[in-house]
Amino acid sequence: MFEPAFRAGGRLVYRGRWTLLVLSLVAAVLLAPLGLELFGRMTGGGFADPRADSTTAARWNDDWYGGNAPDVVVLYRHPTVEARDPRYKKAVHDSLRALPGQHVRRLATYWTTGSQRMVSEDGRSTYALVTLKGDKQAAYAAIADRLRRVQNLYVEVGGSVPLLKELNDQSAADLARAEAISMPVLLVLLVVVFGSIVAAGLPLLVGLFAVLGALVLLRLLTEVTDVSVFSLNVVTMLGLGLAVDYSLFVLKAFREEIRAGAPSEEAVVRTMATAGRTVAFSGLTVATALLGLLLFPQTFLRSIGLGAAAVVLVAVGAALVVLPAVLGILGRRVDALRVTPNFGRRDGGMWHAVASSVMRRPVLYVVVVAAVLVSLALPFLHVKFGDVDHRVLPAASESRRVAETVERDFAQSSMAAVDVHVLVERSFTGSLAVPGPLGQGHSPISAVTPVSPFDVKAFVDRLRRLKHVSGVDVAGLSQDNGAVRLAVRYDVDPRSDEARELVRSIRDMEPVPNTRRVVVGGPTAAQMDLMDSLGATLPWMALVVAAVTAVLLFAAFRSVLLPVKALVMNVLSIGASFGVIVWAFQDGHLASALGFTATGSIEATVAVLILVVVFALSMDYEVFLLSRVRAEWLRTGDNAAAVAAGLRQTGGVITSAVLLLLVVIGAFATAGITIVKLLGVGLFVAILVDVTLVRALLVPATMRLMGGATWWSPRSLRASHRRDEPQDRPATPPLPIAGRPAVPPPLPIADRPAVPPPSLRRYALPPPAGEPPEPTVTVNGRPAVFGMDTDPVPLAAEHEPPADGGRAGAGSELVQAKPLRKHPYVAPAAPGAARGEEGPRWVKVTAGRARVVRATSDGRGWTWVEVDS
């Protein structure tokens, strides 16, 4: 499907290769400064639901009460002097008075508020709260040094604004370190895979284009929406990893075409029609899954979803435009500067044996692999979701130390009170004013009674009687909006079940007669609202993404059952991966090895992000495998043979692609930010489980058991499907051989959907070491096709040659083949050896084709030659 369009695109890219390459390089140079502007423009939040009560309460704090939430927390400590000492007060206030007024809106200290909660339990530490004006990052940069200029006191600075600055700095450092680690390792692995420095450098070139595209796209997104600071590493990781993966598939296909003797233009065209088509469809599937994150209201997920989907499309574009243009220029020089031998094996190597084993024992593989996946998923049964806080930073972070000190040494919930906004019913102080005529203005609204703490006294009394409440303070009044802000203090951990139950109790309280509305916010309420939002949106996101993915898979593979099977396989893979993540991060078994603080929970939004990305990448490799299996099915009509051949032919290239992607993801797992580390390790485990257990074993085994039903589609769609199939396959596909799959000779390119034309293409097997290449063999004046079988099941009795060596079947003659070179296949027994026979045996393949099979002398397998009957 769409093959003519990709062929035309490949020809267009080749003919304009120099122009495309120059334009790409110019665009990269011009856009690089724009991408670098991203740093410093990202936000640190984005985890809240804009529609939640806690978000409304936070917005009212800024709009109605002048932003009472502090931006900076300055922690002071003296080893011997207590905060009540006048010298302590003088040192702190002298430093705060030196702050420029154009950057500071409000200051609060123990001495200005009289709050005992702002003094530590030992009396020797206190903190000041600073609220900034205007651009808060710029304002903090202007006063950061002055905050630390306090005589005779130890000073540390934390709070939301310094925390965001540290996150920005740490993200940039993590990105630089990940690239420094991954790039040299990628280059070495690519040299091993391709054996050539020139070929190895091309995927890195495409990867650099993708990384630059990620920075530019995120920078442009900051003009229209908030972009989370955590999106930088996530989007860059996906862009780099997928760009290298896609380049690998395209490059291997092109090199195979060049080695087969195709000129550069034809090699580019064929590559685009095969590997290019698969890459494009795979990228579309991955981007579709990532766009499912747009259904969530959280800025964190929306910005990553949009940025990641865009960078995947950039990676696809670079792999299908920039890379083919470079390949068209290089031609056969793509293999220049060869430094290692070619490690590839056309007979399938390890994957040949894996495919045969899975096809022989599909039930055993399904049972064992399913049991392993379920065992890995068991820890997920006790998963506990949490939120993002200061602990995402390394333990040495100054902002984290300040937050932990306040939590440990000061009164419980001193900075995490439940935020309660009470809207009061007010009466008018005079008669209502009548509006004037339309278009001539309106009379002012009559004045109303002012609000005061006395209006909420009854409600405050009820709050103080709730369990765990240690105090209720009036934190602000808004006369314009008729609201009273209350700070409810409590004596338990803000992340505890008791704190959540307190928030629920306040929200469930019956309103007093003179109140219009009660809105509850604060850190605990925000975490609860986040979980409710994710829980409500996740099923819809899963339904939409699954439906769209199923439609795309059906359009690509013409099967009703394949999309269902793919979704089930992904559920098993994701379940096992999440079980390992819970064991490693929530339970803390890898905390010391990976250098993070176990919090006893998994951050909820990151869990959703891992789920979507794992689903997208799983579908990516599913598409590559099924594309090859589908092509084999069209050629042979034998499901088992198609699955075995597809696994054998794609196993090596998918393994190489996965290894390269794991290098990129593993490098990001070294990040200092726990969220990025969790994402990196989570994706590493998920991809490893998916490729080794699910994609290599469980998927082929289930397809073997499903048999021909794997490719079933409604009768009404079959005619249109046949019109979309490639037209270069034989009119009558080879029939399956009774008792075993009739596997055709291996194709040189994993993504090639075409079938040898009726004129018959000869595929040469690699000669054994020490033997000269075998000359071309003709039988009855026709070229012969050589190959090796992939299933050690003996031939059925009805296919035995006649005893007199005469005619057999529908006018087919027994053709005595020339002696064949021995190509051993590791198997229990060969068909001839099993019955003590030495001579060749034949089997009818199609009405005009026959296959002659000869057992190898060592009894380990056989070779065959296929000829016109």
Residue, then its C-alpha position, 0 to 999 in steps of 0.5 A: m500500500f502506498e508503494p508508488a507514492f514512496r517510489a516517487g518520493g525516493r526518485l524525487v529525493y535522489r534527483g534533488r539530493w544536493t538541494l535538499l542537503v544544502l537546505s537542511l544544513v542551512a536550516a540547522v545553522l539558522l535554527a540552532p540559536l533559536g533552539l538554545e533559547l529554550f533554556g530558561r523559558m520552561t516552567g517547573g510545574g504543570f502537574a495540576d489539573p486547571r479545572a480542579d479546586s486546588t488549582t482554583a485556590a492557587r489562582w485565587n491566592d495570586d489574584w485576590y491576595g497579592g500572591n501570598a505564596p512565597d517564592v523564596v525561602v531563606l533558611y538561617r541557622h546559628p549553632t548556639v544563638e537562638a532566634r529570640d536574640p536581638r542580634y539574630k533579628k538585626a542580622v536577618h533584617d539588615s540583609l533583607r533591607a538591602l534587597p532592591g524594592q523593584h524585585v521584592r513585593r513582600l517579606a515575612t519573618y518570625w519577628t514581623t509575623g510573631s509566628q512560633r511556627m517559623v522557629s525550629e524546635d531547638g530555637r536556633s533556626t528560622y526562615a524568611l519568606v520572600t515574594l517577588k515581582g514581575d519576572k520571578q526568575a529574573a528577579y531571583a537572579a538579581i537578589a540571589d547573592r544578596l540573600r546570602r550576605v548575612q553576618n555570622l549566620y549560615v544561610e541556605v536558599g530554597g523555595s519554588v523559584p530557586l527550585l525551578k532554577e536548579l531543575n533547569d540547570q540540572s536538566a541542561a547538565d543531564l542532557a550534556r552528560a547523556e549525549a557525552i555518554s551515548m554518542p561515543v558508545l553509539l558510534v562504536l556500536l554502529v561501526v560494529v554493526f556496519g563495519s564502516i565509519v562512513a555508514a556508522g556516522l550517518p545515523l548520528l547525523v540524523g540523530l543530531f538533526a532530531v535533537l536540534g528539531a526537538l529544541v526548536l519545537l519546544r522553543l516554539l511551543t513556549e510561545v503558545t503554552d507552558v512547557s515543562v522543564f522535564s520535557l527537555n530530556v524526555v523529548t530529546m531522548l525519544g528524538l535521538g533514539l528513534a532517529v538512530d533506529y529509523s536510520l538503521f533500517v533505511l541504511k541497511a536496506f540501502r546497503e543491501e540494494i547497493r550490494a545487489g548491484a543496483p545503481s544509486e538512484e534505483a537503490v534509493v527508490r527501492t529503499m524508500a518503497t520498502a524500509g522507508r514505507t515501514v519507517a513512515f508507518s511506524g513513526l505515524t503509529v508512535a506519534t499517534a500514541l504520543l498525541g494521546l497525552l493531549l487528552f490530559p489537562q496537565t501541562f506536563l503531559r500535554s507539552i511532552g505529548l505534543g513535543a514528543a509527537a512532533v520530534v518523532l515526525v522530525a526524526v522520520g522526516a530526517a530519516l526519509v529526506v536527509l538520509p536518502a539525500v546523503l545516500g544518493i550522494l555517497g552511493r557505493r562510498v557508503d561503505a568507505l573506511r571499513v574497519t571491521p568485517n561484516f558480522g551479518r549472516r544471511d542464513g539468520g544465525m541465532w534467529h534462525a534457530v529461535a524461529s524454528s524452536v518457536m514454530r515447533r513448540p508454540v504452546l510451551y512458549v506461550v505458557v512459559v513466557a506468559a507465566v514469566l510476564v505475570s510474575l514480573a507484574l506481581p509487584f504492581l499489585h501494591v503500587k502507590f502513586g505520589d506527586v512531584d516534590h523537592r525529592v526529584l533533585p539530587a540529595a546535594s541540592e540546596s533547594r532540597r536541603v532547605a525543604e527537608t530541613v523545614e519539614r524535619d526541624f519545624a512544626q508539622s505542616s508549617m508550610a503545607a497547610v490546607d488552603v480553604h477559601v470561604l466565599v461569604e454571602r453579603s447584603f447591599t448597604g443601600s438600594l440597588a442602582v438601576p442600569g442606564p440605557l444600553g450604549q450610554g454606560h451603567s450606574p455603579i453597583s450599590a455597595v455591599t457589607p464588608v467581609s471580616p473574620f467574624d463572618v466565618k467564625a462558625f465555620v472555623d469552629r467546626l474546622r478546629r474540631l476535625k481530627h488532626v487539626s492543630g490550628v486555623d488562622v485567617a490568612g487573608l481577606s478579599q473585599d472585592n470578591g467577598a472571600v476569606r482565606l483560612a490556613v488549616r494546620y495539622d499534625v501529620d505528614p502532608r503526604s499521609d493518608e490522614a492528611r488526605e482524609l482531612v481534606r476530604s472531611i473539609r470538602d464534605m462539610e455542610p456549608v454554614p448559612n452565610t457562605r456561598r462556596v468553599v474551595v479547598g487547596g494546598p499541597t495535599a489537595a493538589q495531589m488528590d486532585l491530580m490522582d482523580s484527574l488522571g484516573a478519570t482521563l486515563p481510560w478515555m486516553a487508552l480507548v482512543v489510542a487503542a482504537v486509532t492504533a487498531v485502525l492503523l494496524f488494520a489498514a497496514f496488515r489487512s487483518v482483524l485479529l492482528p490489531v487485537k493480538a497486538l494490543v493484548m501483547n502490549v498490555l502484558s508487556i506494560g504490566a511486566s514492565f511496571g512491576v519491575i519499576v515498582w520493585a526498583f523505585q517504589d520499594g527502593h531495591l535499586a535506590s543505592a545502585l542508581g543513586f536516588t531517594a526511594t519515596g515509597s511511591i511512583e510519581a503518577t504523571v511519569a507513570v502515565l508517560i511511561l505507559v504511553v511511550v512504552f506502548a508507542l515503542s512496542m507498536d514501533y517494533e511490532v510494525f517492523l516485525l509484522s511488515r516482514v511477516r505479512a510480506e512472507w505470508l503474501r508470498t508463501g500463503d503459509n502462516a507458520a512459514a511466514v512467521a518463522a521467516g519474518l522473525r529470522q529476517t528481522g531479528g538481527v536488525i531489530t536487535s541492533a536497533v533496540l541495542l542502540l535505543l537502549v544505549v540512548i535511554g540508558a544514558f538518560a538513566t544517569a540523570g540527576i533528576t529522579i523523574v528523568k531517571l525513573l523514565g529512563v530506567g522504566l523505558f529501558v526495562a520495558i523495551l528489554v522485556d518487550v523485545t526479548l520476551v514478547r516480540a521475539l517469543l510470545v508474538p510468533a508463538t501466538m501467531r503460530l497457534m492462530g494459524g491462517a485466522t491471523w490474516w482474516s478480514p471481512r469478505s467485503l474488504r478483501a477485493s479492495h485489499r487485493r488491489d492495494e497489494p504489491q503487483d510484482r508477486p506471482a499470480t499463484p503463490p507457492l502452496p504449503i507442503a503438507g506436514r511442514p511449512a514451505v519456506p522460500p529462500p531468505l530475502p536480502i532485505a528485511d523490509r522488502p515486501a516484493v516477491p521474486p518475479p516470474s523470471l526468477r531471481r537467484y539468491a546466492l548463499p554464502p559459501p562455507a569457509g575455504e570453498p570457492p563460490e559455486p557457479t550458477v546452476t541451470v536445470n533444463g536451461r532455466p536458472a535454479v534457486f538455492g536455499m535451506d529449509t527452516d523446519p526439520v519435519p520430514l516430508a510427507a509420504e505423498h511427496e515421495p518420488p516414484a520408485d521408477g523415477g518416472r512421471a509423478g503428479a500433474g505431468s511433473e517430471l522428477v528432475q535429478a539435481k546436480p550435487l549441491r553444496k552442503h549448508p548445515y542446519v542445526a536440527p534434530a535430524a534431516p529428512g533423508a537421514a531419518r529414514g537412512e536415505e541418501g538420494p535426493r527427494w522432490v516435492k511439487v511446489t506449484a503447478g510449474r515449479a518443483r523442489v529437489v531436497r538432498a539431506t546433508s551427509d552429516g545428518r544435521g539438515w538439508t539443502w534444496v534446489e527449486v526449478d521449473s518442472 
